Amino acid sequence: DVVSAASTGKSYTRYGLTVGGDVSGFDFKGTYAGMTGKQRTPNANDDIKVTASMFDLAAGYTLADVMNMRFGAVYHMDSGDDDTDAKTANTYDPFHYNKHDYSGKMDIIGWGNLTYVGGNFEITPMEKTTFGLEYLMFTRSSTKSALSNSTLTAAGTNDKSAVGSELDIWASHKYSDA
């Protein structure tokens, strides 16, 4: 039996939809994404069926006349593997994903068996300078699997879903429009 490298790997179909906008100071964004397919193995009988999804919601209100002050809220949930069947995998695998922009400025936790809720605040006291504050509370979507894109090793499989929380305080200044 000859096994080639072409017979192994991931064969996923990814799909999604994002809707967003703003009206009279209120802004919103909602994203749903899913993936289906298989992780191919040298023995086709051992291929792993993959079905996973995620949704990410954000909303806020901006007071443009008060230093562009913005209050917002976020909610995210992606699937985790919720069974012990070695022939299926349900943990969401993000595609071209940036931890820093989507799950806390500390870059510790990433999507994949992750649920979080949070609030944020931003203010622009002077042109090109913004200060922000964000608080996020993280849990595992399924207690039957570990976080898949995380540097945390303590959040493995156990009966507790709570992972922790993060408080980010940040400032940015844009020196040039180029």
C-alpha positions in Angstrom: 0.0 0.0 0.0 1.6 3.3 -1.1 0.6 6.5 0.7 1.3 9.8 -0.9 1.4 13.2 0.8 -1.5 14.3 -1.4 -3.8 11.8 0.5 -3.5 13.7 3.8 -4.4 17.2 4.8 -7.5 19.4 5.3 -10.3 19.6 2.7 -12.7 22.3 4.0 -15.5 24.3 2.5 -15.8 27.7 4.3 -18.8 30.0 4.1 -20.1 33.0 5.9 -22.1 36.2 6.0 -21.4 39.6 7.6 -23.9 42.3 8.0 -23.2 45.7 9.5 -24.0 49.4 9.4 -24.6 52.5 11.4 -27.6 54.7 12.0 -27.8 58.0 14.0 -24.8 57.1 16.1 -25.7 53.4 16.6 -23.4 50.9 14.9 -23.7 47.1 14.6 -22.0 44.2 13.0 -22.9 40.5 12.9 -20.9 37.7 11.3 -21.7 34.1 10.9 -19.2 31.6 9.5 -19.1 27.9 9.1 -16.9 25.2 7.8 -17.5 21.6 6.6 -15.3 19.0 5.1 -12.8 16.5 6.4 -9.3 16.0 7.6 -7.8 13.4 5.3 -5.6 10.7 6.6 -3.5 8.1 4.8 -6.3 5.6 5.4 -9.5 7.0 4.0 -11.5 4.9 6.6 -9.9 7.1 9.3 -10.8 10.5 7.8 -12.3 12.9 10.3 -15.5 14.6 9.4 -15.4 18.4 10.3 -18.5 20.5 10.9 -18.0 23.8 12.8 -19.4 27.3 13.0 -19.1 30.6 14.8 -20.9 33.9 15.2 -19.6 37.2 16.3 -21.8 40.2 17.3 -20.9 43.8 18.1 -23.0 46.9 18.7 -22.2 50.4 20.0 -23.2 54.0 20.2 -21.0 57.0 19.4 -21.4 60.5 20.8 -19.7 62.3 18.0 -19.9 65.8 19.7 -18.3 64.5 22.9 -14.8 63.7 21.7 -16.2 60.9 19.5 -16.9 58.9 22.6 -18.1 55.3 21.9 -19.6 52.7 24.1 -19.9 49.2 22.8 -20.6 45.5 23.5 -19.4 42.3 21.9 -20.5 38.7 22.0 -18.8 35.8 20.3 -19.3 32.0 20.2 -17.7 29.3 18.2 -18.1 25.6 18.3 -16.0 23.2 20.3 -15.8 19.4 20.0 -18.6 18.1 22.2 -18.1 14.4 21.9 -15.5 11.7 22.2 -15.9 10.3 18.7 -12.5 10.3 17.0 -14.2 10.4 13.5 -15.8 13.9 14.0 -14.3 17.3 14.9 -16.5 20.2 15.7 -14.0 22.8 16.9 -14.1 26.0 14.8 -10.8 26.7 13.0 -10.5 30.4 12.1 -9.2 31.3 8.6 -6.8 34.3 8.4 -7.5 35.3 12.0 -6.0 38.0 14.1 -6.2 37.4 17.9 -5.2 41.0 18.7 -8.2 42.5 16.9 -10.8 39.9 17.8 -10.2 38.4 21.2 -8.3 40.7 23.5 -5.2 42.9 23.1 -3.1 40.4 25.1 -3.1 37.8 22.2 -3.5 34.9 24.7 -6.8 33.4 23.7 -8.0 32.8 20.1 -11.1 31.5 18.4 -11.7 27.7 18.6 -14.0 26.4 21.3 -14.4 29.9 22.7 -17.3 32.0 24.0 -16.9 35.5 25.3 -18.9 38.6 26.2 -17.5 42.1 26.8 -17.9 45.8 26.8 -15.7 48.6 25.5 -15.2 52.3 25.6 -13.2 54.6 23.3 -12.6 58.4 23.3 -10.7 60.7 21.0 -9.6 63.7 23.1 -7.5 65.2 20.2 -7.2 64.6 16.5 -5.4 61.3 15.7 -5.2 60.2 19.3 -7.6 57.6 20.8 -7.8 56.0 24.2 -9.7 52.8 24.9 -10.8 50.4 27.5 -12.2 46.9 27.0 -13.3 44.1 29.4 -13.8 40.5 28.1 -15.0 37.4 30.0 -14.0 34.1 28.4 -15.5 30.6 28.6 -15.1 27.4 26.7 -18.0 26.6 24.4 -17.6 22.9 25.2 -16.1 21.5 28.4 -15.3 18.3 26.5 -12.4 19.9 24.6 -9.6 22.4 25.2 -9.2 25.9 23.7 -7.7 25.3 20.3 -6.0 28.6 19.6 -4.7 29.6 22.9 -1.4 29.9 24.8 -3.2 28.9 28.0 -2.5 25.3 29.0 -4.5 25.4 32.2 -7.8 25.6 30.2 -7.7 22.0 29.2 -10.6 19.5 29.4 -12.4 19.5 32.7 -16.0 20.2 33.8 -15.5 24.0 34.2 -16.2 26.3 31.3 -14.8 29.5 32.8 -11.4 30.5 31.4 -10.9 34.0 32.8 -11.2 37.6 32.0 -9.1 40.3 30.4 -9.0 44.1 30.9 -7.3 46.0 28.1 -6.4 49.7 28.4 -4.8 51.2 25.4 -3.9 54.3 23.5 -3.0 55.0 19.9 -1.7 58.0 18.0 -1.5 58.3 14.2 1.5 60.4 13.2 0.8 60.4 9.5 -2.1 59.8 7.1 0.2 58.0 4.7 
